[in-house]
């Protein structure tokens, strides 16, 4: 775009001719895209793994279950200066997310059709129960953070069935499908390096791990989060 020069209006009183101003004024702020800076010091050392781009809507498909007392009991003693909880103590409404997609980016004009496609693909899926079978450490693709996770046991086959539908929609929109083989899990704590987490989970009493597997959680809806838009898709018969 060519720069815009400012000229005195010919309709001003006392002006017989248009006179260009002597200096180019600063362009309005909307001509310059806002630059988002990332300060790891403000986020416990976390860094943005994807640069901010206007009209890119971070999109994520998942189910959620409540953070049970057993999970909070496991996580609480592990928290330290290096290990940070993702479970809110004393929060009865705390929810854990189990991902059914990678985090992908869509344009605004794609959002409604993406959510509708997900809805149409899972229209016959009913509610089901899950349990967590084990505690493990997983690291993100960029190797910037590692997580203590609780991995799904019962309910795995139902999640796998939904995942096939979500993957089909991702392929339709030319976005990457989920990891193969999938390890369905909820993250409950994080650290910048995996080693402190691996040491920490070795201290969890076996009885607490056994109790974790005995608590089931009902999955009643699928959630599509697109930036600040959240679409909840109820599962049939739930």
C-alpha positions in Angstrom: 0.0 0.0 0.0 1.4 3.5 -0.9 1.8 5.9 2.1 -1.0 8.3 2.6 0.0 12.0 2.6 -2.1 14.6 4.4 -3.3 17.7 2.6 -5.1 20.7 4.0 -8.7 20.7 2.8 -9.6 23.2 0.1 -12.8 23.8 1.9 -11.0 25.5 4.9 -11.6 29.2 5.2 -8.8 31.2 3.7 -7.5 28.4 1.6 -7.4 29.0 -2.1 -5.3 26.1 -3.1 -4.3 22.7 -1.7 -1.0 22.9 0.2 0.8 19.7 1.1 1.9 19.6 4.8 5.6 20.0 5.4 6.0 16.6 7.2 4.4 13.2 6.8 2.3 12.5 9.9 2.4 9.1 11.6 0.0 6.6 10.2 -2.9 5.6 12.4 -2.2 2.6 14.6 -4.5 0.3 12.6 -2.1 0.4 9.6 0.5 -1.4 11.8 -0.4 -4.9 13.0 0.0 -5.3 16.7 3.1 -7.2 17.7 2.7 -9.6 20.6 5.8 -10.2 22.6 6.5 -13.3 24.7 8.1 -12.8 28.1 8.8 -16.3 29.6 9.5 -14.6 33.0 5.8 -13.8 33.2 4.7 -17.4 32.6 6.9 -19.5 34.8 9.4 -20.0 32.0 6.8 -21.1 29.4 7.3 -19.8 25.8 4.9 -19.4 22.9 5.5 -22.3 20.6 3.5 -20.8 17.7 3.9 -17.1 16.6 0.7 -15.0 16.9 -0.9 -14.4 13.5 -4.0 -12.3 13.0 -7.1 -14.3 12.0 -5.6 -17.6 13.1 -8.0 -19.3 15.6 -6.4 -21.9 17.8 -8.7 -24.9 17.6 -8.9 -28.0 19.8 -11.3 -30.9 20.2 -11.6 -32.6 23.5 -13.8 -34.2 26.2 -13.7 -33.2 29.9 -14.1 -35.0 33.2 -14.0 -33.7 36.7 -10.7 -33.7 38.6 -11.5 -36.2 41.3 -10.2 -36.1 44.9 -7.9 -39.0 44.1 -6.2 -37.1 41.3 -5.8 -34.0 43.6 -4.4 -36.3 46.3 -1.8 -37.6 43.9 -0.8 -34.3 42.4 -0.6 -32.2 45.7 2.6 -33.7 47.2 4.4 -33.5 43.8 4.2 -29.7 43.5 7.5 -27.9 43.9 9.4 -24.8 42.6 9.9 -26.7 39.3 6.6 -28.7 39.1 3.4 -26.7 38.6 -0.1 -28.0 39.1 -2.8 -28.0 36.5 -5.4 -29.1 39.1 -6.9 -26.4 41.3 -6.9 -27.4 45.0 -10.3 -27.1 46.6 -12.1 -26.5 43.3 -15.0 -28.9 43.1 -15.7 -27.8 39.5 -12.2 -28.3 38.3 -12.2 -30.2 34.9 -9.6 -32.2 33.1 -9.3 -32.2 29.3 -8.7 -35.3 27.3 -7.6 -34.2 23.8 -9.1 -35.7 20.6 -7.1 -33.5 18.3 -3.9 -31.7 18.0 -4.0 -27.9 18.4 -4.6 -26.6 14.9 -5.3 -23.2 13.4 -8.4 -22.2 11.4 -9.5 -19.0 9.7 -12.6 -17.3 11.0 -14.7 -18.2 8.0 -14.0 -21.9 8.7 -15.1 -22.0 12.3 -18.8 -22.6 11.9 -18.4 -25.3 9.2 -15.7 -27.0 11.2 -17.9 -27.3 14.3 -20.8 -28.4 12.3 -18.7 -31.1 10.6 -17.6 -32.4 14.0 -21.3 -32.4 15.1 -22.4 -34.4 12.1 -19.7 -37.0 12.4 -20.5 -37.8 16.1 -24.3 -37.6 15.9 -24.7 -41.3 16.7 -22.1 -41.5 19.5 -23.6 -42.1 23.0 -22.2 -41.2 26.4 -19.8 -43.5 28.1 -17.6 -43.9 31.2 -13.8 -43.8 31.5 -11.2 -44.6 34.1 -7.6 -43.7 34.4 -5.2 -46.6 34.3 -1.7 -45.2 34.9 0.4 -42.1 35.5 3.1 -41.2 33.0 5.3 -38.3 31.7 4.7 -37.0 28.2 6.5 -34.1 26.4 5.1 -31.7 23.8 6.2 -31.7 20.2 8.5 -28.7 20.6 10.2 -30.1 23.7 9.4 -26.9 25.6 7.3 -28.5 28.4 6.7 -32.0 29.9 3.6 -33.1 31.8 2.5 -35.6 34.4 -0.5 -37.2 32.8 -3.1 -39.8 33.8 -3.8 -42.1 30.9 -7.2 -43.5 30.0 -7.9 -47.2 30.6 -11.6 -48.1 30.3 -13.3 -45.9 27.7 -10.3 -46.1 25.4 -12.2 -47.8 22.6 -15.0 -45.3 22.7 -12.5 -42.4 22.5 -10.8 -44.1 19.6 -14.1 -44.3 17.8 -14.7 -40.6 18.2 -11.1 -39.9 17.2 -11.7 -41.5 13.8 -14.5 -39.1 13.2 -12.4 -36.1 14.4 -9.5 -37.2 12.2 -11.8 -37.4 9.2 -12.9 -33.8 9.7 -9.2 -32.7 10.1 -8.4 -34.3 6.8 -11.4 -32.5 5.2 -9.9 -29.2 6.4 -6.4 -30.2 5.5 -5.1 -30.2 9.1 -2.9 -32.8 10.8 -4.6 -35.7 12.4 -4.0 -36.9 16.0 -0.9 -38.8 17.1 -0.5 -42.5 16.2 -1.0 -44.6 18.2 -3.1 -42.3 20.4 -2.4 -42.1 24.1 -5.6 -40.5 25.6 -4.7 -38.7 28.7 -5.3 -35.7 30.9 -2.4 -33.5 32.0 -2.3 -32.7 35.7 1.1 -31.0 36.3 3.9 -29.6 34.2 7.6 -28.8 34.2 10.1 -27.3 31.7 12.1 -30.6 31.8 10.9 -34.2 32.1 13.5 -35.4 34.7 11.9 -33.8 37.8 8.5 -35.2 36.7 9.9 -38.7 36.3 11.5 -38.6 39.7 8.3 -37.3 41.2 5.9 -40.0 39.9 8.3 -42.6 41.3 7.3 -41.4 44.8 3.5 -41.9 44.3 2.2 -44.6 46.7 1.0 -47.7 44.9 -2.3 -47.7 46.8 -3.1 -44.2 45.4 -2.5 -45.5 41.8 -4.8 -48.4 42.5 -7.5 -46.1 43.9 -7.2 -43.9 40.7 -8.2 -46.9 38.5 -11.3 -47.6 40.6 -13.0 -44.2 40.0 -15.0 -43.8 36.8 -16.1 -40.6 35.1 -19.0 -40.1 32.7 -18.3 -38.4 29.4 -21.5 -36.7 28.1 -20.3 -34.1 25.6 -17.6 -33.3 23.0 -16.1 -29.8 23.1 -14.8 -27.8 20.2 -12.8 -24.7 21.4 -11.9 -22.2 18.7 -10.1 -19.2 20.2 -12.6 -17.8 22.6 -15.5 -19.6 21.0 -16.6 -22.9 22.7 -19.1 -25.3 21.1 -20.5 -28.1 23.3 -21.8 -31.1 21.4 -23.9 -33.4 23.6 -23.5 -37.1 23.0 -26.7 -39.0 22.3 -28.5 -40.6 25.3 -26.6 -38.5 27.8 
